């Protein structure tokens, strides 16, 4: 039997996962869909499972299609979790960041609104620092600090909620 969080999101069956992703599920709720991507990317690109450190927030097409393999999605944003900003901006992370910015640019061409990219900096619990990068230049745009109480405020302030809402209207008319 599935267990649900108070936010209405299905709880992870294994009870594990990244703490920032857990806060995302717990606080934002079921309409802010998110998937971790780097287990796959890690094996394909680096020969290792770097596990649960790159996440995509996306909008799916109609709920009526939920059991279909062939569906439409729109990318709201990519989030790369790092423990320090120093490492996020280091040369050791440059190729990965370039790849993620390329994914944002490439997928943004398929939708009317461009996706966003953020580094998410933190350890095991809030506060989390979100650093937005320009997907075309890699330049830092702005920094936000997430506490349990202000996630929805931050999603509004950085434009993620509006992108999500607009993409949902668009994709559900396709």
JOTA-V911149 format. One record per residue. RES is the residue in three letters. PHI is phi as a letter, one per 20 degrees, with the letter a starting at -180 (none if undefined). PSI is psi in degrees with one decimal (* if undefined). D_FIRST is the distance of its C-alpha to the first C-alpha in whole Angstrom. Layout:
# JOTA-V911149
res->(RES/RES)
phi->(PHI/PHI)
psi->(PSI/PSI)
d_first->(D_FIRST/D_FIRST)
This chain:
# JOTA-V911149
res->(UNK/UNK/UNK/UNK/UNK/UNK/UNK/UNK/UNK/UNK/UNK/UNK/UNK/UNK/UNK/UNK/UNK/UNK/UNK/UNK/UNK/UNK/UNK/UNK/UNK/UNK/UNK/UNK/UNK/UNK/UNK/UNK/UNK/UNK/UNK/UNK/UNK/UNK/UNK/UNK/UNK/UNK/UNK/UNK/UNK/UNK/UNK/UNK/UNK/UNK/UNK/UNK/UNK/UNK/UNK/UNK/UNK/UNK/UNK/UNK/UNK/UNK/UNK/UNK/UNK/UNK/UNK/UNK/UNK/UNK/UNK/UNK/UNK/UNK/UNK/UNK/UNK/UNK/UNK/UNK/UNK/UNK/UNK/UNK/UNK/UNK/UNK/UNK/UNK/UNK/UNK/UNK/UNK/UNK/UNK/UNK/UNK/UNK/UNK/UNK/UNK/UNK/UNK/UNK/UNK/UNK/UNK/UNK/UNK/UNK/UNK/UNK/UNK/UNK/UNK/UNK/UNK/UNK/UNK/UNK/UNK/UNK/UNK/UNK/UNK/UNK/UNK/UNK/UNK/UNK/UNK/UNK/UNK/UNK/UNK/UNK/UNK/UNK/UNK/UNK/UNK/UNK/UNK/UNK/UNK/UNK/UNK/UNK/UNK/UNK/UNK/UNK/UNK/UNK/UNK/UNK/UNK/UNK/UNK/UNK/UNK/UNK/UNK/UNK/UNK/UNK/UNK/UNK/UNK/UNK/UNK/UNK/UNK/UNK)
phi->(none/f/d/d/f/g/f/n/e/f/f/f/f/e/m/d/o/f/f/f/f/f/f/g/f/f/e/e/n/f/e/d/f/b/c/e/d/f/g/f/g/g/f/f/e/c/m/b/e/e/l/l/c/c/c/d/d/b/d/e/f/g/g/f/e/g/e/e/f/d/b/d/c/c/e/e/a/d/c/d/e/c/e/c/f/g/f/g/e/f/f/f/d/f/f/f/f/g/f/f/f/f/g/g/f/f/f/f/f/e/b/f/c/f/f/d/c/c/e/d/d/r/d/d/a/g/f/d/d/d/d/e/d/f/f/e/c/n/f/f/e/a/d/c/d/d/d/g/f/d/g/f/f/f/f/f/f/e/n/f/f/f/g/g/f/f/f/f/f/f/f/e/d/f)
psi->(136.3/140.8/135.1/145.1/165.7/-25.8/-10.5/-0.6/141.9/130.7/148.8/133.0/-33.3/-6.0/10.6/-154.7/169.0/138.0/-38.8/-42.9/-37.1/-41.1/-40.4/-48.6/-48.3/-36.5/-44.4/-28.9/-174.6/-15.5/-4.8/75.2/138.2/148.4/139.3/139.9/-21.1/-14.2/-46.8/-51.3/-40.8/-47.4/-42.1/-43.6/-34.7/-4.2/19.9/150.1/103.8/-9.2/119.0/47.4/-9.5/129.3/146.9/135.5/130.9/168.8/125.1/163.5/-161.1/139.5/-27.1/-21.2/8.8/-21.1/1.5/143.3/-28.4/106.9/173.6/141.4/156.3/140.9/122.5/-48.1/159.7/143.0/120.5/112.2/125.5/155.0/-25.9/148.6/-33.5/-45.7/-39.2/-40.0/9.2/161.3/-30.2/-21.9/1.1/-42.8/-43.9/-45.4/-43.7/-41.7/-45.5/-37.6/-37.2/-43.1/-46.1/-47.3/-44.4/-48.7/-29.1/-24.7/-17.4/2.2/161.0/-14.3/133.5/144.3/165.7/161.2/137.6/140.5/140.4/116.1/131.7/174.9/-97.2/-3.9/164.3/151.9/148.7/137.2/126.6/126.1/113.2/133.7/146.6/125.4/-14.2/-24.9/-21.8/-0.3/146.0/134.9/-55.6/157.0/143.1/149.3/125.8/126.9/164.4/-39.8/-14.0/14.3/-50.6/-37.5/-43.8/-41.8/-34.5/-48.6/-38.7/-0.6/-1.6/-39.4/-43.0/-42.3/-47.0/-49.3/-44.7/-42.0/-34.7/-43.9/-44.2/-50.1/-27.3/-3.3/-3.5/*)
d_first->(0/4/7/10/13/16/17/15/14/11/11/12/10/13/14/18/20/23/24/25/22/20/22/22/19/19/22/23/20/18/21/23/21/22/21/23/26/28/26/27/30/31/31/33/36/36/35/32/29/30/26/24/28/28/26/26/26/26/26/24/26/25/21/22/22/19/18/22/23/26/26/28/27/30/30/30/31/31/30/32/31/34/34/38/40/43/40/39/43/44/45/43/40/42/41/38/39/41/38/36/38/39/36/36/39/38/35/37/40/37/36/39/38/38/35/35/35/35/35/32/34/33/31/28/28/30/33/32/35/35/38/38/40/42/41/44/46/44/46/44/43/42/40/37/36/32/31/28/30/32/29/30/33/34/32/34/37/37/36/32/31/34/34/30/31/34/32/29/32/34/31/30/33/34)
